[in-house]
Amino acid sequence: MPTGAPSKFDAYRAKCNSGSMCDCYNLGVLYDEGKGVAQDAQRAAHWYRHACDGGEMQGCDNLAALHVFGTGVAHDTRRAVALYEQACTAGLVRSCYNLGVLYDHGEGVTHDTWHAAKLFTQACAADHATACFNLATMYWRGEGVSEDEAQAMRLFKQACELGSKDACEQL
């Protein structure tokens, strides 16, 4: 890196201060992962919240994850559900998957395998490998959907082709 070149942190901060919510999200990632700055989950949460409030759905998704685990913020799965719903509704596939996991486990919401299957279906349709694997398992077991071995095998194959080693082991 040339002498005097701005760090990623400085570049992201300048762009964030100019209104780029993607760069505010990137600041959160730097703090979350401790890259170029001291790892600090509270600061990560601050920047994720700022990005989310500004419409950057990746910020909402990452902030939700912090709430699920109580990292840098209060453990609050109901808040996580609201954030995942916001990002999923806006089209962020991984938020649909993450919300499906919460419904499947009954965390922050009433346990609802039908709703989980619906969210996994949405994420699987957008090529989220783990969502396809989870949905295949639900079809295999008849959880939230009617038991359907053929559909389960199609979904295991799709998940495998998308890179799920667990799905490949089911074939």
C-alpha positions in Angstrom: 0.0 0.0 0.0 1.5 3.4 -1.0 2.5 5.7 1.8 -0.3 8.1 2.7 -3.0 5.9 1.2 -6.1 6.0 3.3 -7.0 2.9 5.2 -10.2 1.0 4.5 -11.6 2.4 7.8 -10.9 6.0 6.7 -12.3 5.4 3.3 -15.5 3.7 4.6 -15.9 6.4 7.3 -15.6 9.2 4.8 -18.1 7.6 2.4 -20.4 6.8 5.3 -20.3 10.4 6.5 -21.3 11.3 2.9 -24.4 9.2 3.1 -23.3 5.8 1.8 -25.1 3.3 4.0 -23.2 0.4 2.4 -20.0 2.0 3.7 -21.6 2.4 7.2 -22.3 -1.3 7.0 -18.7 -1.9 6.0 -17.6 0.0 9.1 -19.7 -2.4 11.2 -18.0 -5.4 9.5 -14.5 -3.9 10.3 -15.4 -3.6 14.0 -17.3 -6.9 14.0 -14.2 -8.8 12.6 -11.5 -6.6 14.1 -10.0 -5.8 10.7 -7.9 -2.6 10.8 -9.5 -1.6 14.1 -9.8 -3.2 17.5 -12.7 -5.7 17.5 -15.6 -4.0 19.2 -19.1 -5.6 19.0 -20.8 -2.5 20.4 -19.3 -0.3 17.7 -20.2 -2.9 15.1 -23.8 -2.8 16.4 -23.8 1.1 16.2 -22.7 1.0 12.5 -25.0 -1.8 11.6 -27.9 0.1 13.2 -27.0 3.2 11.4 -26.8 1.4 8.0 -30.1 -0.4 8.7 -31.8 2.8 9.6 -30.5 4.2 6.3 -31.9 1.3 4.3 -28.9 -1.0 4.0 -30.5 -4.4 4.7 -27.2 -6.2 5.3 -26.9 -3.9 8.3 -30.3 -5.0 9.5 -29.3 -8.7 9.0 -26.0 -8.4 10.9 -27.6 -6.4 13.7 -30.3 -9.1 14.0 -27.5 -11.7 14.4 -25.9 -9.7 17.2 -29.3 -9.6 19.0 -29.7 -13.3 18.5 -26.4 -14.0 20.3 -26.4 -11.0 22.6 -23.1 -9.8 21.2 -22.5 -6.1 21.7 -26.3 -5.6 22.3 -28.9 -7.1 24.5 -29.9 -10.6 23.7 -33.3 -9.9 22.1 -34.7 -12.5 19.6 -37.9 -10.5 19.2 -35.9 -7.6 17.9 -33.9 -9.9 15.7 -37.1 -11.3 14.2 -38.3 -7.7 13.4 -34.9 -6.9 11.8 -34.9 -10.2 9.8 -38.5 -9.6 8.7 -37.5 -6.1 7.5 -34.6 -7.3 5.5 -36.4 -10.4 4.1 -39.3 -8.3 3.0 -36.8 -6.0 1.2 -35.3 -9.0 -0.6 -32.2 -10.0 1.4 -32.2 -13.8 1.0 -30.0 -14.6 3.9 -32.5 -12.8 6.2 -35.3 -14.9 4.9 -33.2 -18.0 5.8 -32.2 -16.6 9.2 -35.9 -15.8 10.0 -36.8 -19.3 8.9 -34.3 -20.7 11.4 -35.9 -18.7 14.2 -39.4 -20.0 13.3 -38.0 -23.5 13.1 -36.5 -23.3 16.5 -39.2 -21.1 18.1 -36.7 -18.3 19.0 -38.3 -14.9 19.4 -41.5 -16.3 17.8 -43.9 -19.2 18.3 -42.4 -22.4 16.9 -44.0 -22.6 13.5 -42.5 -25.2 11.0 -45.0 -24.2 8.3 -43.7 -20.6 8.4 -40.1 -21.8 8.5 -40.7 -24.0 5.4 -42.3 -21.0 3.6 -39.2 -18.9 4.4 -36.8 -21.7 3.5 -38.7 -22.1 0.2 -38.2 -18.5 -0.6 -34.5 -18.6 0.2 -34.0 -21.9 -1.6 -35.6 -20.4 -4.7 -32.9 -17.8 -4.6 -30.2 -20.5 -4.4 -29.4 -20.5 -0.7 -27.9 -23.9 -0.2 -28.6 -24.3 3.5 -32.2 -23.2 3.1 -32.6 -25.9 0.4 -31.0 -28.5 2.7 -33.3 -27.5 5.6 -36.3 -27.6 3.4 -35.3 -31.0 2.1 -35.0 -32.2 5.6 -38.5 -30.9 6.4 -40.0 -32.7 3.4 -38.1 -35.9 4.4 -39.6 -35.7 8.0 -42.9 -34.1 7.1 -42.3 -31.1 9.3 -44.2 -28.0 8.3 -44.9 -29.6 4.9 -46.4 -32.9 3.8 -43.9 -35.7 3.9 -42.6 -36.1 0.3 -39.4 -38.2 -0.2 -39.2 -37.4 -3.9 -39.3 -33.7 -3.2 -36.8 -34.1 -0.4 -34.4 -35.9 -2.7 -34.8 -33.1 -5.4 -34.0 -30.5 -2.8 -31.0 -32.4 -1.4 -29.7 -32.6 -4.9 -30.2 -28.9 -5.4 -28.6 -28.1 -2.1 -25.7 -30.4 -3.0 -25.2 -28.7 -6.4 -25.2 -25.3 -4.5 -22.4 -26.6 -2.3 -24.0 -28.1 0.8 -21.8 -31.1 1.8 -24.5 -32.2 4.3 -27.0 -32.4 1.4 -24.5 -34.4 -0.7 -24.2 -37.0 2.1 -28.0 -37.6 1.8 -27.9 -38.6 -1.8 
